[in-house]
Amino acid sequence: DAHEAALLLRAAAARGKVAVVFGNEATGLTNDELALANLGVMIPTAGHSANPKRTDKYTGGSGPTSLNLSHAVGVLAYEMFTQMGEGRVKGFSSRLISVEERRRLGDELEA
């Protein structure tokens, strides 16, 4: 699952660079791309078991069997963030923007 994958990614990142790739929603990753991967991740959904077997087939069950790509990226990114960043992003702080910053932001959005 995504949590276990994030733990493995954290350990691998301690040894060097890692890459996380996602396939497109229609076809996923090619077999050649999958052959280069060290790890595959499945995020269980309401319509699919958490421990799939090759014989599992979608039979019109109780829900979707896959996530929208952006949702899957979000789930894995969240798990990676909590594992690798201990839940904190360093070097940034939060504050309310000033009136001038808000005006400039509005001008840029209109441009």
C-alpha positions as CSV (number, residue, x, y, z in Angstrom):
1,D,0.0,0.0,0.0
2,A,1.0,3.6,-0.2
3,H,2.2,3.8,3.4
4,E,4.5,0.8,3.1
5,A,5.8,2.2,-0.3
6,A,6.6,5.5,1.4
7,L,8.6,3.6,4.1
8,L,10.5,1.8,1.4
9,L,11.1,5.0,-0.6
10,R,12.5,6.7,2.5
11,A,15.0,3.9,3.0
12,A,16.0,4.0,-0.7
13,A,16.3,7.8,-0.7
14,A,18.8,7.5,2.2
15,R,21.0,5.5,-0.2
16,G,20.6,7.8,-3.2
17,K,18.2,9.2,-5.7
18,V,14.7,7.7,-6.3
19,A,12.1,8.3,-8.9
20,V,8.4,7.8,-8.6
21,V,6.5,7.3,-11.9
22,F,2.8,7.1,-12.7
23,G,1.1,5.9,-15.8
24,N,-1.7,7.7,-17.5
25,E,-5.3,7.0,-16.6
26,A,-6.1,5.2,-19.8
27,T,-3.3,2.7,-20.2
28,G,-1.0,3.0,-17.1
29,L,2.6,2.2,-17.6
30,T,3.9,0.0,-20.4
31,N,5.4,-3.4,-19.8
32,D,8.9,-2.0,-20.6
33,E,8.4,0.8,-18.1
34,L,7.2,-1.7,-15.4
35,A,10.2,-3.9,-16.1
36,L,12.4,-1.0,-14.9
37,A,10.6,-0.5,-11.7
38,N,11.8,-1.8,-8.3
39,L,8.4,-1.5,-6.7
40,G,4.7,-1.4,-7.7
41,V,2.1,0.2,-5.5
42,M,-1.6,-0.5,-5.3
43,I,-3.9,1.8,-3.4
44,P,-7.0,-0.2,-2.3
45,T,-10.4,1.2,-3.1
46,A,-13.9,0.4,-2.0
47,G,-14.4,-1.8,-5.1
48,H,-11.2,-3.8,-4.8
49,S,-9.6,-5.9,-2.0
50,A,-6.5,-4.7,-0.2
51,N,-4.7,-7.9,-1.1
52,P,-5.4,-8.6,-4.8
53,K,-4.6,-11.8,-6.5
54,R,-4.0,-12.3,-10.2
55,T,-7.4,-14.1,-10.3
56,D,-9.3,-11.1,-8.9
57,K,-11.5,-9.6,-11.5
58,Y,-13.9,-6.7,-11.4
59,T,-17.4,-8.0,-11.3
60,G,-19.3,-4.8,-11.0
61,G,-18.9,-4.8,-7.2
62,S,-19.5,-2.1,-4.6
63,G,-17.3,0.7,-6.0
64,P,-14.5,1.8,-8.3
65,T,-11.5,-0.4,-8.7
66,S,-9.0,2.4,-9.4
67,L,-8.4,6.0,-8.4
68,N,-8.2,9.0,-10.7
69,L,-4.6,9.7,-11.4
70,S,-4.5,13.0,-9.5
71,H,-6.0,11.2,-6.4
72,A,-3.4,8.4,-6.6
73,V,-0.6,10.9,-6.9
74,G,-2.0,12.8,-3.9
75,V,-2.3,9.7,-1.7
76,L,1.3,8.7,-2.5
77,A,2.6,12.2,-2.2
78,Y,1.0,12.6,1.2
79,E,2.5,9.3,2.5
80,M,5.9,10.3,1.1
81,F,5.6,13.7,2.8
82,T,4.8,12.3,6.1
83,Q,7.6,9.7,5.9
84,M,10.3,11.9,4.5
85,G,9.5,15.2,5.9
86,E,8.3,14.1,9.3
87,G,5.1,16.0,8.5
88,R,6.9,19.4,8.2
89,V,8.2,21.4,5.3
90,K,11.4,23.3,6.3
91,G,12.3,26.7,5.1
92,F,8.7,28.0,4.7
93,S,6.4,29.8,7.0
94,S,2.7,30.8,6.8
95,R,1.3,34.2,7.0
96,L,-1.6,36.2,5.7
97,I,-0.8,38.1,2.5
98,S,-0.7,41.9,2.5
99,V,-3.2,44.0,0.6
100,E,-0.5,44.8,-1.9
101,E,0.4,41.2,-2.4
102,R,-3.3,40.3,-2.9
103,R,-3.6,43.1,-5.5
104,R,-0.6,41.8,-7.4
105,L,-1.8,38.3,-7.3
106,G,-5.2,39.4,-8.7
107,D,-3.4,41.3,-11.5
108,E,-1.4,38.2,-12.4
109,L,-4.4,36.0,-12.4
110,E,-6.2,38.3,-14.8
111,A,-3.3,38.6,-17.2
